[in-house]
Protein backbone atom coordinates (compact mmCIF):
# COMPACT_ATOMS: atom_id res chain seq x y z
CA UNK A 1 0.00 0.00 0.00
CA UNK A 2 1.36 3.43 -0.94
CA UNK A 3 1.30 6.04 1.81
CA UNK A 4 0.53 9.62 0.93
CA UNK A 5 1.92 12.54 2.93
CA UNK A 6 -0.29 15.48 3.77
CA UNK A 7 0.30 18.35 1.33
CA UNK A 8 1.40 20.72 4.12
CA UNK A 9 4.02 18.24 5.31
CA UNK A 10 5.34 17.81 1.77
CA UNK A 11 5.58 21.59 1.36
CA UNK A 12 7.28 21.97 4.74
CA UNK A 13 9.83 19.29 3.89
CA UNK A 14 10.44 20.86 0.50
CA UNK A 15 11.05 24.24 2.11
CA UNK A 16 13.34 22.69 4.71
CA UNK A 17 15.35 20.89 2.04
CA UNK A 18 15.58 24.09 0.02
CA UNK A 19 16.78 26.05 3.06
CA UNK A 20 19.38 23.44 3.98
CA UNK A 21 20.52 23.12 0.37
CA UNK A 22 20.65 26.88 -0.01
CA UNK A 23 22.54 27.30 3.26
CA UNK A 24 25.02 24.61 2.25
CA UNK A 25 25.47 26.24 -1.13
CA UNK A 26 25.98 29.64 0.47
CA UNK A 27 28.50 28.20 2.92
CA UNK A 28 30.34 26.49 0.09
CA UNK A 29 30.30 29.72 -1.90
CA UNK A 30 31.62 31.62 1.13
CA UNK A 31 34.40 29.08 1.59
CA UNK A 32 35.19 29.27 -2.10
CA UNK A 33 35.19 33.07 -1.91
CA UNK A 34 37.52 33.02 1.11
CA UNK A 35 39.85 30.62 -0.65
CA UNK A 36 39.88 32.78 -3.78
CA UNK A 37 40.49 35.92 -1.75
CA UNK A 38 43.42 34.25 0.01
CA UNK A 39 44.79 32.98 -3.31
CA UNK A 40 44.61 36.49 -4.78
CA UNK A 41 46.37 37.98 -1.75
CA UNK A 42 49.02 35.28 -1.78
CA UNK A 43 49.61 35.63 -5.53
CA UNK A 44 49.91 39.41 -5.31
CA UNK A 45 52.32 39.13 -2.36
CA UNK A 46 54.50 36.63 -4.23
CA UNK A 47 54.56 38.79 -7.36
CA UNK A 48 55.55 41.90 -5.39
CA UNK A 49 58.30 39.99 -3.58
CA UNK A 50 59.97 39.38 -6.97
CA UNK A 51 60.12 43.17 -7.47
CA UNK A 52 61.64 44.18 -4.16
CA UNK A 53 65.29 45.19 -4.43
CA UNK A 54 68.17 46.07 -2.14
CA UNK A 55 67.39 49.77 -2.53
CA UNK A 56 63.69 49.38 -1.64
CA UNK A 57 62.83 51.43 1.44
CA UNK A 58 60.62 50.11 4.22
CA UNK A 59 58.92 53.08 5.87
CA UNK A 60 57.02 52.91 9.14
CA UNK A 61 53.48 53.66 8.01
CA UNK A 62 51.43 53.43 11.21
CA UNK A 63 51.87 54.24 14.86
CA UNK A 64 53.33 51.36 16.90
CA UNK A 65 50.61 49.23 18.48
CA UNK A 66 51.33 48.29 22.08
CA UNK A 67 50.40 44.67 22.76
CA UNK A 68 48.46 44.47 26.02
CA UNK A 69 50.13 41.32 27.36
CA UNK A 70 53.56 39.86 28.03
CA UNK A 71 54.75 38.44 24.72
CA UNK A 72 57.88 36.74 26.18
CA UNK A 73 60.07 35.91 23.11
CA UNK A 74 57.84 35.99 19.98
CA UNK A 75 58.58 33.54 17.16
CA UNK A 76 55.93 33.27 14.41
CA UNK A 77 52.91 35.37 13.45
CA UNK A 78 50.08 35.51 10.95
CA UNK A 79 46.83 37.35 10.45
CA UNK A 80 43.44 35.77 9.76
CA UNK A 81 40.70 38.34 9.24
CA UNK A 82 40.65 40.61 12.28
CA UNK A 83 42.78 38.29 14.42
CA UNK A 84 46.49 37.80 14.83
CA UNK A 85 48.05 34.52 15.93
CA UNK A 86 51.55 34.59 17.38
CA UNK A 87 53.77 31.87 18.84
CA UNK A 88 56.20 32.62 21.63
CA UNK A 89 58.57 30.93 24.08
CA UNK A 90 58.51 31.75 27.77
CA UNK A 91 61.92 30.99 29.25
CA UNK A 92 61.73 29.87 32.89
CA UNK A 93 65.29 28.57 33.15
CA UNK A 94 67.79 29.36 30.40
CA UNK A 95 69.86 26.68 28.70
CA UNK A 96 73.54 26.55 29.63
CA UNK A 97 76.45 25.38 27.42
CA UNK A 98 77.84 21.87 27.89
CA UNK A 99 81.57 21.38 27.40
CA UNK A 100 82.05 18.55 26.78
CA UNK A 101 78.66 17.78 25.28
CA UNK A 102 75.99 16.50 27.64
CA UNK A 103 74.07 13.54 26.24
CA UNK A 104 75.11 14.52 22.73
CA UNK A 105 73.80 18.09 23.04
CA UNK A 106 75.79 21.32 23.19
CA UNK A 107 73.63 22.74 25.99
CA UNK A 108 71.20 21.76 28.74
CA UNK A 109 67.48 21.69 27.86
CA UNK A 110 66.50 24.54 30.16
CA UNK A 111 62.90 25.02 31.19
CA UNK A 112 60.06 26.94 29.62
CA UNK A 113 56.57 27.07 28.20
CA UNK A 114 55.38 27.53 24.65
CA UNK A 115 52.48 29.85 23.86
CA UNK A 116 50.17 30.42 20.91
CA UNK A 117 48.52 33.79 21.40
CA UNK A 118 45.41 35.09 19.68
CA UNK A 119 44.98 38.87 19.83
CA UNK A 120 42.78 41.46 18.16
CA UNK A 121 43.63 44.50 16.06
CA UNK A 122 43.80 46.64 19.22
CA UNK A 123 46.46 44.40 20.73
CA UNK A 124 44.20 42.76 23.32
CA UNK A 125 44.93 39.15 24.22
CA UNK A 126 41.94 36.92 23.47
CA UNK A 127 43.31 33.39 24.02
CA UNK A 128 46.55 31.76 25.12
CA UNK A 129 47.20 28.12 24.19
CA UNK A 130 50.08 26.62 26.16
CA UNK A 131 52.20 24.08 24.27
CA UNK A 132 54.82 21.81 25.83
CA UNK A 133 55.98 18.20 25.41
CA UNK A 134 58.71 17.19 27.84
CA UNK A 135 61.77 19.31 27.05
CA UNK A 136 60.08 20.66 23.90
CA UNK A 137 58.67 24.10 24.76
CA UNK A 138 60.03 26.35 22.00
CA UNK A 139 57.42 27.14 19.28
CA UNK A 140 58.76 28.30 15.94
CA UNK A 141 57.43 29.99 12.82
CA UNK A 142 53.77 29.17 12.15
CA UNK A 143 51.48 28.83 9.12
CA UNK A 144 47.73 28.77 8.35
CA UNK A 145 46.22 26.68 5.57
CA UNK A 146 42.68 28.02 5.69
CA UNK A 147 41.59 25.35 8.18
CA UNK A 148 44.36 24.76 10.71
CA UNK A 149 47.19 26.66 12.29
CA UNK A 150 50.47 24.72 12.08
CA UNK A 151 52.88 25.11 14.99
CA UNK A 152 56.21 23.31 15.57
CA UNK A 153 57.35 23.05 19.21
CA UNK A 154 60.99 22.03 19.72
CA UNK A 155 63.63 21.71 22.37
CA UNK A 156 65.58 24.95 22.80
CA UNK A 157 68.80 23.54 21.34
CA UNK A 158 70.01 22.39 17.91
CA UNK A 159 69.94 18.78 16.69
CA UNK A 160 67.24 17.92 19.23
CA UNK A 161 63.57 16.95 18.94
CA UNK A 162 60.27 18.58 18.04
CA UNK A 163 56.53 18.03 17.84
CA UNK A 164 54.43 19.51 15.02
CA UNK A 165 50.88 20.44 16.00
CA UNK A 166 47.84 21.51 14.06
CA UNK A 167 45.50 23.84 15.94
CA UNK A 168 41.84 24.40 15.16
CA UNK A 169 41.24 28.18 15.48
CA UNK A 170 37.57 27.53 16.36
CA UNK A 171 38.26 25.35 19.40
CA UNK A 172 41.88 26.46 19.99
CA UNK A 173 42.85 22.88 20.65
CA UNK A 174 46.11 21.33 19.45
CA UNK A 175 46.60 17.88 17.92
CA UNK A 176 50.07 16.38 17.51
CA UNK A 177 50.69 15.39 13.88
CA UNK A 178 54.25 14.09 14.12
CA UNK A 179 57.41 13.89 16.20
CA UNK A 180 60.71 14.83 14.57
CA UNK A 181 64.27 13.95 15.57
CA UNK A 182 65.56 17.48 15.06
CA UNK A 183 64.82 21.03 16.14
CA UNK A 184 62.11 22.34 13.76
CA UNK A 185 62.13 26.12 13.87
CA UNK A 186 59.40 26.79 11.31
CA UNK A 187 56.68 24.99 9.36
CA UNK A 188 54.75 25.66 6.14
CA UNK A 189 51.76 23.76 4.73
CA UNK A 190 52.53 23.54 1.02
CA UNK A 191 48.99 23.52 -0.37
CA UNK A 192 50.11 23.04 -3.98
CA UNK A 193 51.97 19.82 -3.26
CA UNK A 194 49.87 18.71 -0.25
CA UNK A 195 52.81 18.38 2.10
CA UNK A 196 54.55 20.02 5.04
CA UNK A 197 57.88 21.82 4.76
CA UNK A 198 59.98 22.52 7.84
CA UNK A 199 63.30 24.19 8.62
CA UNK A 200 65.83 23.17 11.25
CA UNK A 201 67.73 25.30 13.79
CA UNK A 202 69.05 28.28 11.86
CA UNK A 203 67.13 26.95 8.82
CA UNK A 204 70.24 25.06 7.71
CA UNK A 205 68.21 22.00 6.65
CA UNK A 206 64.86 21.68 4.90
CA UNK A 207 62.51 18.79 5.61
CA UNK A 208 59.43 17.76 3.66
CA UNK A 209 56.77 15.34 4.93
CA UNK A 210 53.47 14.10 3.61
CA UNK A 211 50.36 15.12 5.53
CA UNK A 212 50.59 11.99 7.70
CA UNK A 213 54.05 13.01 8.89
CA UNK A 214 56.07 10.56 6.77
CA UNK A 215 59.47 12.00 5.82
CA UNK A 216 59.83 12.51 2.07
CA UNK A 217 62.99 14.56 1.65
CA UNK A 218 65.79 16.41 3.41
CA UNK A 219 67.92 19.07 1.74
CA UNK A 220 70.62 21.45 2.82
CA UNK A 221 69.62 25.10 2.60
CA UNK A 222 71.84 26.77 -0.02
CA UNK A 223 70.84 30.20 1.32
CA UNK A 224 73.67 31.56 3.49
CA UNK A 225 72.45 35.12 3.75
CA UNK A 226 69.96 34.73 6.56
CA UNK A 227 68.50 32.28 9.06
CA UNK A 228 64.77 31.98 8.42
CA UNK A 229 62.71 32.73 11.52
CA UNK A 230 59.14 32.80 10.18
CA UNK A 231 57.70 31.51 6.87
CA UNK A 232 54.15 31.78 5.51
CA UNK A 233 52.72 29.94 2.52
CA UNK A 234 51.97 31.88 -0.65
CA UNK A 235 50.13 30.72 -3.74
CA UNK A 236 51.59 28.28 -6.27
CA UNK A 237 54.15 26.63 -4.02
CA UNK A 238 55.90 29.75 -2.73
CA UNK A 239 56.58 30.99 0.80
CA UNK A 240 57.52 34.35 2.28
CA UNK A 241 60.34 33.90 4.81
CA UNK A 242 61.96 36.45 7.09
CA UNK A 243 64.82 36.32 9.55
CA UNK A 244 68.20 37.78 10.47
CA UNK A 245 71.89 37.11 10.09
CA UNK A 246 73.83 37.88 13.27
CA UNK A 247 77.10 39.29 11.97
CA UNK A 248 80.34 40.58 13.44
CA UNK A 249 82.19 43.17 11.39
CA UNK A 250 85.29 44.85 12.77
CA UNK A 251 84.47 43.65 16.25
CA UNK A 252 80.96 45.10 16.11
CA UNK A 253 77.96 42.75 16.32
CA UNK A 254 74.73 43.58 14.52
CA UNK A 255 71.62 41.98 13.04
CA UNK A 256 71.04 42.20 9.31
CA UNK A 257 67.40 41.49 8.52
CA UNK A 258 66.05 39.94 5.34
CA UNK A 259 62.94 38.96 3.41
CA UNK A 260 63.08 35.97 1.07
CA UNK A 261 60.68 34.55 -1.50
CA UNK A 262 61.16 30.80 -1.29
CA UNK A 263 60.31 28.26 -4.00
CA UNK A 264 59.00 25.22 -2.13
CA UNK A 265 59.50 22.92 -5.15
CA UNK A 266 63.25 23.49 -5.47
CA UNK A 267 63.73 24.69 -1.86
CA UNK A 268 65.75 27.64 -3.14
CA UNK A 269 65.29 31.39 -2.79
CA UNK A 270 63.86 33.26 -5.77
CA UNK A 271 64.67 36.67 -4.32
CA UNK A 272 66.28 37.64 -1.02
CA UNK A 273 66.41 41.27 0.08
CA UNK A 274 68.24 42.86 3.02
CA UNK A 275 66.05 44.86 5.41
CA UNK A 276 67.95 47.43 7.48
CA UNK A 277 65.12 49.00 9.50
CA UNK A 278 65.45 48.70 13.29
CA UNK A 279 63.01 48.89 16.18
CA UNK A 280 63.34 51.51 18.90
CA UNK A 281 65.18 48.88 20.96
CA UNK A 282 67.71 48.41 18.14
CA UNK A 283 66.47 45.05 16.85
CA UNK A 284 66.02 44.22 13.18
CA UNK A 285 62.33 44.36 12.30
CA UNK A 286 62.63 40.83 10.90
CA UNK A 287 64.32 39.41 14.03
CA UNK A 288 61.12 37.90 15.44
CA UNK A 289 57.77 37.15 13.76
CA UNK A 290 56.46 38.96 10.71
CA UNK A 291 53.42 38.98 8.46
CA UNK A 292 53.66 40.16 4.83
CA UNK A 293 50.78 41.16 2.62
CA UNK A 294 50.12 43.05 -0.59
CA UNK A 295 48.61 46.52 -0.24
CA UNK A 296 47.80 47.59 -3.78
CA UNK A 297 51.15 47.78 -5.58
CA UNK A 298 53.07 47.97 -2.31
CA UNK A 299 54.06 45.46 0.34
CA UNK A 300 53.14 45.78 3.99
CA UNK A 301 55.23 44.13 6.68
CA UNK A 302 53.90 43.71 10.22
CA UNK A 303 56.45 42.72 12.84
CA UNK A 304 56.98 42.22 16.57
CA UNK A 305 60.79 42.51 16.83
CA UNK A 306 61.13 43.09 20.58
CA UNK A 307 60.51 40.79 23.53
CA UNK A 308 58.44 41.21 26.69
CA UNK A 309 56.28 44.32 26.47
CA UNK A 310 56.19 44.34 22.69
CA UNK A 311 54.77 46.58 20.01
CA UNK A 312 53.40 45.63 16.60
CA UNK A 313 55.13 47.67 13.93
CA UNK A 314 53.87 48.36 10.40
CA UNK A 315 56.17 49.08 7.46
CA UNK A 316 55.26 49.75 3.82
CA UNK A 317 57.30 49.88 0.63
CA UNK A 318 56.75 52.39 -2.15
CA UNK A 319 54.68 51.18 -5.10
CA UNK A 320 56.58 48.39 -6.81
CA UNK A 321 56.45 48.54 -10.61
Secondary structure as UniProt FT lines:
FT   HELIX           7..49
FT   TURN            50..51
FT   TURN            54..55
FT   STRAND          59..60
FT   STRAND          65..66
FT   STRAND          73..80
FT   TURN            81..82
FT   STRAND          83..93
FT   STRAND          97..102
FT   TURN            103..104
FT   STRAND          105..107
FT   STRAND          111..120
FT   TURN            121..122
FT   STRAND          125..131
FT   TURN            134..135
FT   STRAND          136..144
FT   STRAND          148..155
FT   STRAND          162..168
FT   TURN            169..172
FT   STRAND          173..180
FT   STRAND          184..190
FT   TURN            191..194
FT   STRAND          195..200
FT   HELIX           201..203
FT   STRAND          205..210
FT   TURN            211..212
FT   STRAND          215..220
FT   STRAND          227..234
FT   TURN            235..237
FT   STRAND          238..249
FT   TURN            250..251
FT   STRAND          252..263
FT   TURN            264..267
FT   STRAND          268..275
FT   TURN            280..281
FT   TURN            285..286
FT   STRAND          289..295
FT   TURN            296..297
FT   STRAND          298..304
FT   STRAND          311..316
//
